[in-house]
Amino acid sequence: MGRNERDFLAGFAMAALLMQRIQAQPPSFTSSEDYLESVAHLHENSEELLSRGLAVGCLSAMGK
């Protein structure tokens, strides 16, 4: 597995950890789904595969 794949999977793993934290302590200012979608949109156009993995992981957690 190359560096690109590892970076993407690391971002995906970060999204899984974020999802666990949000389920344990939902944000008070918005819904959990809106929060994850906002994180995904912030990272979706990044050139870094870590950020893209995070975006894909957040969207996957929401079933999108």
PDB file of N, CA, C and O in Angstrom:
ATOM      1  N   MET A   1       0.856  -1.169   0.000  1.00  0.00           N
ATOM      2  CA  MET A   1       0.000   0.000   0.000  1.00  0.00           C
ATOM      3  C   MET A   1       0.902   1.232   0.000  1.00  0.00           C
ATOM      4  O   MET A   1       1.851   1.327   0.779  1.00  0.00           O
ATOM      5  N   GLY A   2       0.590   2.155  -0.875  1.00  0.00           N
ATOM      6  CA  GLY A   2       1.387   3.362  -0.998  1.00  0.00           C
ATOM      7  C   GLY A   2       0.967   4.447  -0.018  1.00  0.00           C
ATOM      8  O   GLY A   2      -0.010   4.312   0.718  1.00  0.00           O
ATOM      9  N   ARG A   3       1.736   5.521  -0.034  1.00  0.00           N
ATOM     10  CA  ARG A   3       1.469   6.643   0.868  1.00  0.00           C
ATOM     11  C   ARG A   3       0.089   7.257   0.625  1.00  0.00           C
ATOM     12  O   ARG A   3      -0.612   7.609   1.574  1.00  0.00           O
ATOM     13  N   ASN A   4      -0.297   7.383  -0.642  1.00  0.00           N
ATOM     14  CA  ASN A   4      -1.602   7.983  -0.951  1.00  0.00           C
ATOM     15  C   ASN A   4      -2.740   7.179  -0.325  1.00  0.00           C
ATOM     16  O   ASN A   4      -3.664   7.742   0.262  1.00  0.00           O
ATOM     17  N   GLU A   5      -2.660   5.870  -0.458  1.00  0.00           N
ATOM     18  CA  GLU A   5      -3.701   5.023   0.111  1.00  0.00           C
ATOM     19  C   GLU A   5      -3.721   5.117   1.628  1.00  0.00           C
ATOM     20  O   GLU A   5      -4.790   5.171   2.236  1.00  0.00           O
ATOM     21  N   ARG A   6      -2.548   5.137   2.236  1.00  0.00           N
ATOM     22  CA  ARG A   6      -2.466   5.247   3.704  1.00  0.00           C
ATOM     23  C   ARG A   6      -3.042   6.579   4.179  1.00  0.00           C
ATOM     24  O   ARG A   6      -3.768   6.622   5.173  1.00  0.00           O
ATOM     25  N   ASP A   7      -2.723   7.658   3.480  1.00  0.00           N
ATOM     26  CA  ASP A   7      -3.250   8.974   3.860  1.00  0.00           C
ATOM     27  C   ASP A   7      -4.775   9.001   3.759  1.00  0.00           C
ATOM     28  O   ASP A   7      -5.453   9.505   4.654  1.00  0.00           O
ATOM     29  N   PHE A   8      -5.308   8.457   2.667  1.00  0.00           N
ATOM     30  CA  PHE A   8      -6.755   8.438   2.483  1.00  0.00           C
ATOM     31  C   PHE A   8      -7.419   7.618   3.595  1.00  0.00           C
ATOM     32  O   PHE A   8      -8.414   8.052   4.176  1.00  0.00           O
ATOM     33  N   LEU A   9      -6.880   6.457   3.885  1.00  0.00           N
ATOM     34  CA  LEU A   9      -7.452   5.604   4.936  1.00  0.00           C
ATOM     35  C   LEU A   9      -7.305   6.237   6.319  1.00  0.00           C
ATOM     36  O   LEU A   9      -8.168   6.051   7.178  1.00  0.00           O
ATOM     37  N   ALA A  10      -6.235   6.971   6.539  1.00  0.00           N
ATOM     38  CA  ALA A  10      -6.067   7.672   7.820  1.00  0.00           C
ATOM     39  C   ALA A  10      -7.161   8.733   7.974  1.00  0.00           C
ATOM     40  O   ALA A  10      -7.700   8.911   9.067  1.00  0.00           O
ATOM     41  N   GLY A  11      -7.486   9.429   6.904  1.00  0.00           N
ATOM     42  CA  GLY A  11      -8.577  10.406   6.939  1.00  0.00           C
ATOM     43  C   GLY A  11      -9.905   9.735   7.198  1.00  0.00           C
ATOM     44  O   GLY A  11     -10.733  10.249   7.950  1.00  0.00           O
ATOM     45  N   PHE A  12     -10.111   8.592   6.578  1.00  0.00           N
ATOM     46  CA  PHE A  12     -11.343   7.831   6.786  1.00  0.00           C
ATOM     47  C   PHE A  12     -11.442   7.400   8.250  1.00  0.00           C
ATOM     48  O   PHE A  12     -12.521   7.453   8.839  1.00  0.00           O
ATOM     49  N   ALA A  13     -10.327   6.977   8.836  1.00  0.00           N
ATOM     50  CA  ALA A  13     -10.302   6.586  10.251  1.00  0.00           C
ATOM     51  C   ALA A  13     -10.596   7.783  11.154  1.00  0.00           C
ATOM     52  O   ALA A  13     -11.272   7.644  12.174  1.00  0.00           O
ATOM     53  N   MET A  14     -10.088   8.955  10.778  1.00  0.00           N
ATOM     54  CA  MET A  14     -10.379  10.170  11.553  1.00  0.00           C
ATOM     55  C   MET A  14     -11.881  10.461  11.541  1.00  0.00           C
ATOM     56  O   MET A  14     -12.441  10.898  12.546  1.00  0.00           O
ATOM     57  N   ALA A  15     -12.521  10.219  10.411  1.00  0.00           N
ATOM     58  CA  ALA A  15     -13.965  10.431  10.316  1.00  0.00           C
ATOM     59  C   ALA A  15     -14.708   9.465  11.238  1.00  0.00           C
ATOM     60  O   ALA A  15     -15.701   9.841  11.861  1.00  0.00           O
ATOM     61  N   ALA A  16     -14.238   8.238  11.325  1.00  0.00           N
ATOM     62  CA  ALA A  16     -14.873   7.263  12.221  1.00  0.00           C
ATOM     63  C   ALA A  16     -14.752   7.702  13.675  1.00  0.00           C
ATOM     64  O   ALA A  16     -15.704   7.579  14.445  1.00  0.00           O
ATOM     65  N   LEU A  17     -13.585   8.212  14.052  1.00  0.00           N
ATOM     66  CA  LEU A  17     -13.400   8.711  15.419  1.00  0.00           C
ATOM     67  C   LEU A  17     -14.276   9.936  15.681  1.00  0.00           C
ATOM     68  O   LEU A  17     -14.844  10.079  16.764  1.00  0.00           O
ATOM     69  N   LEU A  18     -14.381  10.807  14.699  1.00  0.00           N
ATOM     70  CA  LEU A  18     -15.234  11.984  14.828  1.00  0.00           C
ATOM     71  C   LEU A  18     -16.692  11.565  15.019  1.00  0.00           C
ATOM     72  O   LEU A  18     -17.407  12.134  15.843  1.00  0.00           O
ATOM     73  N   MET A  19     -17.121  10.575  14.258  1.00  0.00           N
ATOM     74  CA  MET A  19     -18.491  10.084  14.380  1.00  0.00           C
ATOM     75  C   MET A  19     -18.748   9.530  15.778  1.00  0.00           C
ATOM     76  O   MET A  19     -19.809   9.772  16.354  1.00  0.00           O
ATOM     77  N   GLN A  20     -17.800   8.799  16.322  1.00  0.00           N
ATOM     78  CA  GLN A  20     -17.945   8.266  17.682  1.00  0.00           C
ATOM     79  C   GLN A  20     -18.068   9.393  18.700  1.00  0.00           C
ATOM     80  O   GLN A  20     -18.898   9.329  19.607  1.00  0.00           O
ATOM     81  N   ARG A  21     -17.256  10.406  18.551  1.00  0.00           N
ATOM     82  CA  ARG A  21     -17.305  11.548  19.488  1.00  0.00           C
ATOM     83  C   ARG A  21     -18.635  12.292  19.383  1.00  0.00           C
ATOM     84  O   ARG A  21     -19.206  12.704  20.393  1.00  0.00           O
ATOM     85  N   ILE A  22     -19.116  12.456  18.170  1.00  0.00           N
ATOM     86  CA  ILE A  22     -20.383  13.168  17.978  1.00  0.00           C
ATOM     87  C   ILE A  22     -21.545  12.368  18.545  1.00  0.00           C
ATOM     88  O   ILE A  22     -22.478  12.943  19.105  1.00  0.00           O
ATOM     89  N   GLN A  23     -21.499  11.053  18.406  1.00  0.00           N
ATOM     90  CA  GLN A  23     -22.563  10.231  18.972  1.00  0.00           C
ATOM     91  C   GLN A  23     -22.541  10.283  20.491  1.00  0.00           C
ATOM     92  O   GLN A  23     -23.592  10.286  21.133  1.00  0.00           O
ATOM     93  N   ALA A  24     -21.349  10.325  21.062  1.00  0.00           N
ATOM     94  CA  ALA A  24     -21.227  10.376  22.519  1.00  0.00           C
ATOM     95  C   ALA A  24     -21.625  11.741  23.075  1.00  0.00           C
ATOM     96  O   ALA A  24     -22.263  11.832  24.123  1.00  0.00           O
ATOM     97  N   GLN A  25     -21.247  12.790  22.370  1.00  0.00           N
ATOM     98  CA  GLN A  25     -21.549  14.159  22.804  1.00  0.00           C
ATOM     99  C   GLN A  25     -21.974  14.985  21.597  1.00  0.00           C
ATOM    100  O   GLN A  25     -21.142  15.645  20.975  1.00  0.00           O
ATOM    101  N   PRO A  26     -23.256  14.956  21.261  1.00  0.00           N
ATOM    102  CA  PRO A  26     -23.734  15.710  20.086  1.00  0.00           C
ATOM    103  C   PRO A  26     -23.502  17.214  20.261  1.00  0.00           C
ATOM    104  O   PRO A  26     -23.565  17.730  21.377  1.00  0.00           O
ATOM    105  N   PRO A  27     -23.237  17.907  19.162  1.00  0.00           N
ATOM    106  CA  PRO A  27     -23.051  19.354  19.253  1.00  0.00           C
ATOM    107  C   PRO A  27     -24.352  20.024  19.676  1.00  0.00           C
ATOM    108  O   PRO A  27     -25.438  19.584  19.298  1.00  0.00           O
ATOM    109  N   SER A  28     -24.239  21.074  20.449  1.00  0.00           N
ATOM    110  CA  SER A  28     -25.431  21.756  20.954  1.00  0.00           C
ATOM    111  C   SER A  28     -25.967  22.785  19.959  1.00  0.00           C
ATOM    112  O   SER A  28     -27.123  23.194  20.064  1.00  0.00           O
ATOM    113  N   PHE A  29     -25.161  23.201  19.015  1.00  0.00           N
ATOM    114  CA  PHE A  29     -25.535  24.282  18.108  1.00  0.00           C
ATOM    115  C   PHE A  29     -26.120  23.813  16.786  1.00  0.00           C
ATOM    116  O   PHE A  29     -26.641  24.625  16.021  1.00  0.00           O
ATOM    117  N   THR A  30     -26.044  22.513  16.503  1.00  0.00           N
ATOM    118  CA  THR A  30     -26.554  21.971  15.244  1.00  0.00           C
ATOM    119  C   THR A  30     -26.786  20.480  15.412  1.00  0.00           C
ATOM    120  O   THR A  30     -26.441  19.906  16.445  1.00  0.00           O
ATOM    121  N   SER A  31     -27.362  19.862  14.416  1.00  0.00           N
ATOM    122  CA  SER A  31     -27.558  18.413  14.485  1.00  0.00           C
ATOM    123  C   SER A  31     -26.251  17.707  14.134  1.00  0.00           C
ATOM    124  O   SER A  31     -25.372  18.285  13.496  1.00  0.00           O
ATOM    125  N   SER A  32     -26.141  16.482  14.548  1.00  0.00           N
ATOM    126  CA  SER A  32     -24.932  15.697  14.260  1.00  0.00           C
ATOM    127  C   SER A  32     -24.728  15.542  12.762  1.00  0.00           C
ATOM    128  O   SER A  32     -23.604  15.638  12.270  1.00  0.00           O
ATOM    129  N   GLU A  33     -25.818  15.299  12.036  1.00  0.00           N
ATOM    130  CA  GLU A  33     -25.713  15.124  10.589  1.00  0.00           C
ATOM    131  C   GLU A  33     -25.253  16.406   9.909  1.00  0.00           C
ATOM    132  O   GLU A  33     -24.406  16.362   9.018  1.00  0.00           O
ATOM    133  N   ASP A  34     -25.800  17.544  10.317  1.00  0.00           N
ATOM    134  CA  ASP A  34     -25.373  18.822   9.733  1.00  0.00           C
ATOM    135  C   ASP A  34     -23.902  19.095  10.024  1.00  0.00           C
ATOM    136  O   ASP A  34     -23.184  19.619   9.173  1.00  0.00           O
ATOM    137  N   TYR A  35     -23.459  18.740  11.219  1.00  0.00           N
ATOM    138  CA  TYR A  35     -22.062  18.949  11.594  1.00  0.00           C
ATOM    139  C   TYR A  35     -21.147  18.114  10.702  1.00  0.00           C
ATOM    140  O   TYR A  35     -20.164  18.625  10.167  1.00  0.00           O
ATOM    141  N   LEU A  36     -21.469  16.828  10.542  1.00  0.00           N
ATOM    142  CA  LEU A  36     -20.648  15.954   9.696  1.00  0.00           C
ATOM    143  C   LEU A  36     -20.645  16.424   8.248  1.00  0.00           C
ATOM    144  O   LEU A  36     -19.616  16.376   7.574  1.00  0.00           O
ATOM    145  N   GLU A  37     -21.796  16.878   7.774  1.00  0.00           N
ATOM    146  CA  GLU A  37     -21.866  17.367   6.401  1.00  0.00           C
ATOM    147  C   GLU A  37     -21.014  18.624   6.225  1.00  0.00           C
ATOM    148  O   GLU A  37     -20.377  18.797   5.186  1.00  0.00           O
ATOM    149  N   SER A  38     -20.998  19.491   7.218  1.00  0.00           N
ATOM    150  CA  SER A  38     -20.161  20.696   7.163  1.00  0.00           C
ATOM    151  C   SER A  38     -18.679  20.334   7.135  1.00  0.00           C
ATOM    152  O   SER A  38     -17.908  20.919   6.374  1.00  0.00           O
ATOM    153  N   VAL A  39     -18.288  19.380   7.954  1.00  0.00           N
ATOM    154  CA  VAL A  39     -16.889  18.928   7.960  1.00  0.00           C
ATOM    155  C   VAL A  39     -16.533  18.356   6.593  1.00  0.00           C
ATOM    156  O   VAL A  39     -15.462  18.643   6.058  1.00  0.00           O
ATOM    157  N   ALA A  40     -17.425  17.549   6.029  1.00  0.00           N
ATOM    158  CA  ALA A  40     -17.168  16.958   4.714  1.00  0.00           C
ATOM    159  C   ALA A  40     -16.997  18.041   3.646  1.00  0.00           C
ATOM    160  O   ALA A  40     -16.091  17.958   2.816  1.00  0.00           O
ATOM    161  N   HIS A  41     -17.853  19.041   3.667  1.00  0.00           N
ATOM    162  CA  HIS A  41     -17.762  20.104   2.658  1.00  0.00           C
ATOM    163  C   HIS A  41     -16.503  20.959   2.826  1.00  0.00           C
ATOM    164  O   HIS A  41     -15.968  21.475   1.844  1.00  0.00           O
ATOM    165  N   LEU A  42     -16.039  21.107   4.039  1.00  0.00           N
ATOM    166  CA  LEU A  42     -14.801  21.851   4.270  1.00  0.00           C
ATOM    167  C   LEU A  42     -13.587  21.143   3.679  1.00  0.00           C
ATOM    168  O   LEU A  42     -12.625  21.793   3.268  1.00  0.00           O
ATOM    169  N   HIS A  43     -13.632  19.825   3.635  1.00  0.00           N
ATOM    170  CA  HIS A  43     -12.463  19.053   3.222  1.00  0.00           C
ATOM    171  C   HIS A  43     -12.575  18.425   1.836  1.00  0.00           C
ATOM    172  O   HIS A  43     -11.597  17.871   1.335  1.00  0.00           O
ATOM    173  N   GLU A  44     -13.742  18.499   1.211  1.00  0.00           N
ATOM    174  CA  GLU A  44     -13.956  17.745  -0.022  1.00  0.00           C
ATOM    175  C   GLU A  44     -13.099  18.187  -1.204  1.00  0.00           C
ATOM    176  O   GLU A  44     -12.817  17.363  -2.074  1.00  0.00           O
ATOM    177  N   ASN A  45     -12.683  19.412  -1.276  1.00  0.00           N
ATOM    178  CA  ASN A  45     -11.905  19.894  -2.419  1.00  0.00           C
ATOM    179  C   ASN A  45     -10.418  20.023  -2.121  1.00  0.00           C
ATOM    180  O   ASN A  45      -9.673  20.623  -2.896  1.00  0.00           O
ATOM    181  N   SER A  46     -10.000  19.473  -1.024  1.00  0.00           N
ATOM    182  CA  SER A  46      -8.595  19.564  -0.636  1.00  0.00           C
ATOM    183  C   SER A  46      -7.720  18.733  -1.561  1.00  0.00           C
ATOM    184  O   SER A  46      -8.156  17.716  -2.100  1.00  0.00           O
ATOM    185  N   GLU A  47      -6.509  19.168  -1.734  1.00  0.00           N
ATOM    186  CA  GLU A  47      -5.537  18.405  -2.507  1.00  0.00           C
ATOM    187  C   GLU A  47      -4.938  17.255  -1.681  1.00  0.00           C
ATOM    188  O   GLU A  47      -4.387  16.304  -2.236  1.00  0.00           O
ATOM    189  N   GLU A  48      -5.053  17.355  -0.369  1.00  0.00           N
ATOM    190  CA  GLU A  48      -4.490  16.323   0.509  1.00  0.00           C
ATOM    191  C   GLU A  48      -5.450  15.147   0.611  1.00  0.00           C
ATOM    192  O   GLU A  48      -6.647  15.323   0.839  1.00  0.00           O
ATOM    193  N   LEU A  49      -4.915  13.955   0.441  1.00  0.00           N
ATOM    194  CA  LEU A  49      -5.758  12.770   0.499  1.00  0.00           C
ATOM    195  C   LEU A  49      -6.258  12.484   1.910  1.00  0.00           C
ATOM    196  O   LEU A  49      -7.298  11.845   2.072  1.00  0.00           O
ATOM    197  N   LEU A  50      -5.547  12.938   2.924  1.00  0.00           N
ATOM    198  CA  LEU A  50      -6.020  12.795   4.298  1.00  0.00           C
ATOM    199  C   LEU A  50      -7.345  13.542   4.463  1.00  0.00           C
ATOM    200  O   LEU A  50      -8.292  13.009   5.041  1.00  0.00           O
ATOM    201  N   SER A  51      -7.408  14.752   3.963  1.00  0.00           N
ATOM    202  CA  SER A  51      -8.633  15.548   4.044  1.00  0.00           C
ATOM    203  C   SER A  51      -9.748  14.949   3.202  1.00  0.00           C
ATOM    204  O   SER A  51     -10.909  14.950   3.611  1.00  0.00           O
ATOM    205  N   ARG A  52      -9.403  14.445   2.042  1.00  0.00           N
ATOM    206  CA  ARG A  52     -10.423  13.810   1.200  1.00  0.00           C
ATOM    207  C   ARG A  52     -10.965  12.546   1.857  1.00  0.00           C
ATOM    208  O   ARG A  52     -12.160  12.265   1.771  1.00  0.00           O
ATOM    209  N   GLY A  53     -10.097  11.790   2.508  1.00  0.00           N
ATOM    210  CA  GLY A  53     -10.548  10.604   3.241  1.00  0.00           C
ATOM    211  C   GLY A  53     -11.485  10.981   4.369  1.00  0.00           C
ATOM    212  O   GLY A  53     -12.468  10.286   4.627  1.00  0.00           O
ATOM    213  N   LEU A  54     -11.185  12.075   5.037  1.00  0.00           N
ATOM    214  CA  LEU A  54     -12.054  12.578   6.108  1.00  0.00           C
ATOM    215  C   LEU A  54     -13.426  12.950   5.539  1.00  0.00           C
ATOM    216  O   LEU A  54     -14.453  12.617   6.131  1.00  0.00           O
ATOM    217  N   ALA A  55     -13.444  13.623   4.418  1.00  0.00           N
ATOM    218  CA  ALA A  55     -14.710  14.022   3.778  1.00  0.00           C
ATOM    219  C   ALA A  55     -15.527  12.808   3.388  1.00  0.00           C
ATOM    220  O   ALA A  55     -16.724  12.741   3.669  1.00  0.00           O
ATOM    221  N   VAL A  56     -14.889  11.853   2.747  1.00  0.00           N
ATOM    222  CA  VAL A  56     -15.594  10.640   2.307  1.00  0.00           C
ATOM    223  C   VAL A  56     -16.095   9.847   3.507  1.00  0.00           C
ATOM    224  O   VAL A  56     -17.199   9.304   3.479  1.00  0.00           O
ATOM    225  N   GLY A  57     -15.286   9.781   4.562  1.00  0.00           N
ATOM    226  CA  GLY A  57     -15.699   9.068   5.748  1.00  0.00           C
ATOM    227  C   GLY A  57     -16.904   9.711   6.424  1.00  0.00           C
ATOM    228  O   GLY A  57     -17.798   9.010   6.899  1.00  0.00           O
ATOM    229  N   CYS A  58     -16.931  11.021   6.469  1.00  0.00           N
ATOM    230  CA  CYS A  58     -18.078  11.732   7.069  1.00  0.00           C
ATOM    231  C   CYS A  58     -19.343  11.484   6.244  1.00  0.00           C
ATOM    232  O   CYS A  58     -20.407  11.215   6.802  1.00  0.00           O
ATOM    233  N   LEU A  59     -19.228  11.573   4.931  1.00  0.00           N
ATOM    234  CA  LEU A  59     -20.389  11.333   4.081  1.00  0.00           C
ATOM    235  C   LEU A  59     -20.844   9.881   4.164  1.00  0.00           C
ATOM    236  O   LEU A  59     -22.043   9.606   4.141  1.00  0.00           O
ATOM    237  N   SER A  60     -19.913   8.966   4.259  1.00  0.00           N
ATOM    238  CA  SER A  60     -20.260   7.545   4.395  1.00  0.00           C
ATOM    239  C   SER A  60     -20.981   7.277   5.699  1.00  0.00           C
ATOM    240  O   SER A  60     -21.912   6.473   5.746  1.00  0.00           O
ATOM    241  N   ALA A  61     -20.559   7.940   6.749  1.00  0.00           N
ATOM    242  CA  ALA A  61     -21.207   7.758   8.058  1.00  0.00           C
ATOM    243  C   ALA A  61     -22.663   8.204   8.019  1.00  0.00           C
ATOM    244  O   ALA A  61     -23.497   7.706   8.775  1.00  0.00           O
ATOM    245  N   MET A  62     -22.957   9.145   7.133  1.00  0.00           N
ATOM    246  CA  MET A  62     -24.332   9.639   6.986  1.00  0.00           C
ATOM    247  C   MET A  62     -25.109   8.854   5.942  1.00  0.00           C
ATOM    248  O   MET A  62     -26.302   9.090   5.751  1.00  0.00           O
ATOM    249  N   GLY A  63     -24.452   7.932   5.269  1.00  0.00           N
ATOM    250  CA  GLY A  63     -25.120   7.151   4.239  1.00  0.00           C
ATOM    251  C   GLY A  63     -25.272   7.864   2.920  1.00  0.00           C
ATOM    252  O   GLY A  63     -26.183   7.567   2.147  1.00  0.00           O
ATOM    253  N   LYS A  64     -24.382   8.808   2.655  1.00  0.00           N
ATOM    254  CA  LYS A  64     -24.447   9.573   1.387  1.00  0.00           C
ATOM    255  C   LYS A  64     -23.336   9.181   0.469  1.00  0.00           C
ATOM    256  O   LYS A  64     -23.229   9.714  -0.635  1.00  0.00           O
TER     257      LYS A  64
END
